[in-house]
Amino acid sequence: QVQLVESGGGLVQAGGSLRLSCAASGSIASINTMGWYRQAPGKQRELVATITSGVITNYADSVKGRFTISEDNAKNTMYLQMNSLKPEDTAVYYCNAIRGGRSLLNWGQGTQVTVSS
């Protein structure tokens, strides 16, 4: 089974940017839809962005216009470019394959994103 490892998180001031990476242990070319999730302290994990067939993207309203999801099949890596970050974006960010609205793979450790005011 493909395993995913998130990286690229860190501490950034409001208005700043970060680029998260989701590296797969195997090919992701056969995975139709992948997505980024986040979980803030005391809150449920939420889906923030998806990418289907490498080109069709969808975003939660809260991040639309600020985040960009992409993938590079040659590198077996998915990315989340986050711009104009807000304190409310603070969370642990996870990636996963998605099928039928459900996460397909085991969850990794995620990567912490902290946005200061």
C-alpha positions, 0 to 999 in steps of 0.5 A: 500500500502507498504510504504518505509523508507530509512535510513543509509545515512551520511557524509563519506570520499572518500574511505569509506563505508555506508550501506543504509536500506530500511524498508517496512511497509509490506511484500516485498516478493511479490514484484518481483523487488526492486531498489535503486535510487539516485538524486544529486543536479541539476540532474535527479533521476537515477537507480543505482541497482536492485534486482529481486526475491531476488537473481538477481542483476543489477548495473549501470556501475558507481557503479558496483563492489563497491555497493551491493544490497540485501534484507531480506524478513523476516525483510521486508528490502532492503539494499545497501552496498556502498564501495569505495565511491566517491564524485560523489556518493553524492546524496539523495538515494531512494528505490522503487518497480519496475515494467516495468521500472517504480517506483511502490510506492510513493517516501519517503524522501530518505536518504542523502549520502555525500562523501567528497574529 
